Amino acid sequence: MNYSFTLRARLSSWGRRAHGDCCSWPGVICHPTSGHVIKLKLRNSSPPPDYPPAYDDSASPQQVREINSSLLALTELKYLDLSSHDFHGVLFPQFIGAFKELRYLNLSSSHFTGGIPPQIGNLSRLRYLDLQLALDSHVDTLDWLTQFSSLQHLDLSGLDLALTNVTTTLSGSLKVLRMSDCGINSFPISSSVAYNFTSLIIFDLSGNPCLISVLPEWLWNLSSLAHLDLSLCAFRGRIPDAIGDLSSLTVLDLSFNRNLDGSIPGSMAQLRRLEELSLGGNQLTGNFPSWIQQLTSLTTLDLHENLLHGFIPGSLGMLCNLTELYLSGNSFQGALSLVHLDNLTKLEVLDLSFNSLNISVHEDWNPPFQLKIAGFGSCGLGPSFPPWLQHQTRIIFLDLSDNEIAGVLPDWVWNISHFTIDYLELSDNNIQGKLPKFPEHTNLNMLRLAHNLLEGPLPDKLPVELSSLVLDGNYFSGRLPVWPYVGSVSLYNNNFSGAISSSVCQWTMLSFLDLSSNEFSGEIPHCLGESLDGLENLNLDSNLLSGEIPTTIGFLTSLRILRLSNNGLSGGIPPSLQNCSKLVLLDLSNNKFSGSIPTWLGEELSSLAFLVLGSNHFSGYIPQQLAHSGKLQMLDLTHNKLSGTIPPNIGNFSAMASTSQVRNEELEYIEVDLETKGQNLGYLFFSDLIRSIDLSCNSLVGEIPEGVGYLAGVRNLNLSMNHLNGSIPQEIGSMESLESLDLSNNELSGNIPETLPSLHFLSHLNLSYNNLSGRIPFLQQLQSLDDPSIYAGNPGLCGPPISKLCSNTMVNQSGEPHETKAHQEGSEWLWIWISIMLGLVMGFWTFCGILFFNKKWRYGYFHMVDSLYDRVLLRFELLLAHLRRRD
């Protein structure tokens, strides 16, 4: 087995005591009468000081050693804990199946590799099994679970169970079942599986975001359930009234499912034992629940980030046990007064941010609680700083952003931030003055003062503990000081000018640096790459920088985001940049870069998702190697001097072919500017869903490759202002996600593809100034695209929405005549009349055939005709006689 440091030290201590009583060894517990070893407690923890770890200094911390086979003689072993050791690379041990008397097995956080051996099913007496993070690879089967008829506690959290069927293998004796973060993508909703879970007290299915379903109906039959956690999944629909039947619940967490909607059911008032209620991060509607005061045991109430509205009732103040209250991100209105707050003496968390709420209290109010987390963003607390906050001496997190607080901050704000506050958010106010001189040490870890009226130079020193400083959108100026301990600095949109001081190269702990939208000039300091080897995000956009990108940029091997757009930089892309293999976004747009686009961008930068090189002087061909990048989802090469054809393997961009809507957290919050639909759109929160190709304003020639149809996930395709010829490929109709298509100002010919109207999401189209001909397709999906300018400059086009009418015949793409729509409609009516006549003829001869072959029917039919003829003739003769008598 592969032992961590602590386990090797523990076993080494056993070796030194090999001739003593093993029951006295650390981690060994024996039966008091028989002396048999019944427990091995080898959980990873710091060794006690009375036996320092004995190990060979030359041995690797991950050295492979074997457990002595004599351990398998522990036939009475009932308890085995090997948790929290890193066995990475070691196969899951099969020997555990030999301990058939085991009642307790804990292998959590052990990170074995390979599958779970079926021998584990031999532990039929097991009651407690914890395999949380016990395996680094996926689990193929859980069939061995069917052997555990007495199992009461099962934790599979962190295992990859995407390929398994969990519910068919679980024991009905389970009281605790945890399966959080398991990649589960389906779970039965029918009540037919409830018999497997009737004894459950704790059920945790959280952190399975691919689990898209309504809430399972069998849950509401589990009368013993006390703890239910379904957070961070993708459950949808309404919360049923039957949830009120779970009268034993003490913890209910349905937060961050995003698609749970409807009102909060009033039946929850029956959950009188409830202590924690978390419904945040959904789409719940309606008013604040008026019945909430009946849940007198509540300690946590989380309703944040929903669509709730209305006033907060004063009955909230009756929840005297409440310690955490989260209401941010709704549409609540009105004021919270002493009626709401004065009885909440245990309150430690109060988050009211981003509603239309305010706190209506007198200036000398002294709150009866001591907050640790205080979220008052956009609560209208200004223009002065709330004086009652100076009595809150335990605050760790304080958000007062967007409160119209004006003037200079009082000294006591800085005093409490030095001693207690870890996170201070004061952005989007009207705070004036200069930053104070900070002490050498403080409790403050993150300070945000963006978008205020602060000015002057930056402080010469920052506290060692301050790791993140955000001062965007102020009026700071002067020289950048030496801050050796800061980890993240954002100085976007201030009044800095001149060269970027080399002092920034002494910010050696830096991982994030944003100096964009200032007036820095000169070259990028070479020392940036030499000193800031931990830098992950560098933004120098929108300055006056010139010169070339320094070759030392290649030393920034941790770099994920590099933004250098809107400067005057020149030269080529340095080859050393290919060492930055973790790059996700590279934006060099709006500069004076020249030369060819390196082929290694698609070969070496395997993580690259956003490549933005527009508005430069790049020339030559677009390298086919770009399509080798499996993660590239935005390619912007607009406004360059590129020539040649569009790469024929354009359909190989696998990330752009995907239509998956599964969110990528790594890319979700990367800010991206996208030119689409005739306007520049900024994406901040959904950038992971952007898939775009912009090759416009170059000198590309040839035809549009048919492979473009494979890019089903692309939302924006712009090939305008080139010299492309040939026809628009029919395959373009397979780009099912396309929202914007611009092929204008080329030399395209032939008909507009009949497949184009199948693009149901298309809302922007420009085909102007080509050589297109024929009738413009007209289907319901394109009725909104009725602007004639879409088709301007194509004299061969006809039909709505342009004024030119189509003649009876036009010429198709192959030059052969074909019928127009009017002629086609005439042909259709001709075929309709022919069909009617054929039907009548067939009906007549069928009738005659029946009379010919059936003698009885033939006699009957002609007898009926004769009788009818006689009656008609008689009536006619009587009518004539009557008319003669009148004359």
Buried (B, 14 or more C-beta within 10 A) or exposed (E): BBBBBBBBBBBBBBEEEEEEEEBEBBBBBBEEEEEBBBBBBBBBEEBEEEBEEEBEEEEEEBEEEEEEEEBEEBEBBBBBBBBBBBBEEBEBBEEBBBBEBBBBBBBBBBBBBEBBBEBBBBBEBBBBBBBBBBBBBEBEEBEBBEBBEEBBBBBBBBBBBBEBEBBEBBBEBBBBBBBBBBBBBBBBBEEEBBEBBBBBBBBBBBBBBEBBBEBBBBBBBBEEBBBBBBBBBBBBEBBBEBBBBBEBBBBBBBBBBBEBBBEBBEBBBBBEBBBBBBBBBBBBBEBBBEBBBBBEBBBBBBBBBBEBBBEBBBBBBBBEBBBBBBBBBBBBEBBBBBBBBBBBEBBBBBBBBBBBBBBBBEEEBEBEBBBBBBBBBBBBBBEEBBBBBBEBEEBBBBBBBBBEBBBEBEEEBBEBBBEBBBBBBBBBBBBBEEBBEBEEEBBBBBBBBBBBBBBEEBBEBBBEBBBBBBBBBBEBBBEBBBBEBBBBBBBBBBEBEBEBBBBBBBBBBBBBBBBBBBEBBEBBBBBBBEBBEBBBBBBBBBBBBBEBBBEBBBBBEBBBBBBBBBBEBBEBBBEBBBBBEBBBBBBBBBBEBBBBBBBBBBBBBBBBBBBBBBBBEBBEBBBBBBBBBBBBBBBBBBBBEBBEBBBBBBBBBBBBBBEEEEEBEEBEEBEBBBBBBEEEEEBEEEBBBBBBBBBBBBEBBBBBBBBBBBBBBBBBBBBBBBEBBBBBBBBBBBBBBBBBBBBBBBEBBBBBBEBBBBBEEBEBBBBBBBBBBBBBBBEEBBEEBEEBEBBBBBEBBBBBBBEBEBEEEBBEBEEEEBEBEEBEEEEEEEEEEEEEEEEEEEEEEEEEEEBEEEEEEEEEBEEEEEEEEEEEEEEEEEEEEEEEEEE
